[in-house]
Amino acid sequence: MEARDVILRPVVTEASMAGLDDKRYTFDVNVQATKTQVKKAIEEIFDVKVVKVNVMNVKGKFKRQGRFAGYTKKRRKAIVTLTPDSNEIKLFNDAQQ
């Protein structure tokens, strides 16, 4: 698996944004990706040094639309901690007008 196939998107929630001060970033990753693949992909894409990777599987939620019911897709979430001397990951563009 290539690095761009492992990392799908950053998770932007209130809880994940609170971890940015401690250099902890949260990403949705491929369901079949391992911790070592996630670590190598983050280091390759963002040119940073990773200390620790925590991975968790998130089950799909039950959703209804009228009489139709089903589950959303399951996903895998990775919380990546960077070294203190590492560069920060730019999740947003700092566009000033």
N, C-alpha and C positions, 0 to 999 in steps of 0.2 A: 504494500500500500504506500502511495506517495504521501508526502506531508500535507498537501492540500486536500487529500481525500480523508485524512484522519481528523483534522480540525474542521468542523462544519460552520460554527458561528459563535461569537461571544454571547454570554448570558448577561443581559442588562436588567437587573432587578435592584431593588433597594438594598437587599442583603448583600448582593455581590458587589455593589458599588462601595459599600462600607469597608470591604476587604482590600480595596485598592491602596489604602494608606499603608497596609502591611505587606504590600507587593504580592497579594493573593488575587489571582484572576480566575474567572469561571468561564468554561467553554463547553458547548455541546460538541461531542465527539462521535465518531462512528461507533456503532453498537459493537463491532467486532474488534475495536482497537484495544491494545493493552497499554499498561502504564508506561512501558519503555518506548512504545511507538508514539504515545502522546508527548513524552518528554523530548524525544528527538525531533518531532514535528514542530513543537513550540520553539526549541532552540534554533532550528533551521529557518523557520519563517520570520521570527521576530528578532533574531540575533541577540538572545539573552541567555543567561545561565540559570537553569532550573535546579532547585534543591529538592523539592518534594512534589509528588503528584498523588492526589486522592481521587479515586474514581468511584462513581455510584451509578447504579441502574435505576431509572425512574419509570415506574409502570404507567401505562396509558390510563387516562381518566375516562370515566363513563360519561358520555354526553348524549343528549336527546335533541332531536329536531322534529317536533310534532310527534307522530306515531313511530318514527324511525329512531332506533337507538343503536349505539355502538361505542367503541373505545377509540380514543386518540392513539397516535403512534407511541410506542415505547421509545425511550431515548436513553442516552448515556451521558452523564455530566462529569466533567473533570475540573477539579480545583487545583490550580498550579501555583506553587510558591516559588518566588525567585530569590536569588541571593541578595543580601543587603547592598552589595556594590554593583549590582547589575543595572542596566538601563531599564526604564519603565516602558511598558507597552502602550502605544498610542491607540486607544479604541475609538476616539472621536477626532475629527479634524478641528483644529483651532482656527476656524475661519473668522477673521475680524473684518468688519466692513465700516 
